[in-house]
């Protein structure tokens, strides 16, 4: 299973700003693993 931080939180981290929210993408997990 791999978990990636995506969206505005990545942009905010690169710009060294506080992130308002965190969006995650999970790849390779079954519903039971979630």
N, C-alpha and C positions, 0 to 999 in steps of 0.2 A: 504494500500500500504506500502511495506517495501523496503527500499533502502540500499544496502550493498556496501561498498567499497571493492574491490577485487584486486587480482593480485600483481604486484610489489610494488604498493603504500603501501599495508599492510606490506609487508616485509620491505620496507624502513622505515616505521614508527616504526616498532618493533626494527630496528637497529639504530634508531634515526638519519637517513640520510634524506636529502631532497628528496622528491619524484619527479621523472621526469614527470610522468603523472598520471592520476587518471582514473581507470576503475570502472564502476558502474554496478550492477545488480539490476533490479527493478522487484519485485515480487508482483503480485496481482493488477496490474494497467491495465486499458483498454487503447487501442490506443488513445482514446479521452483525457484521463487523462495525457498522456505523452505530 
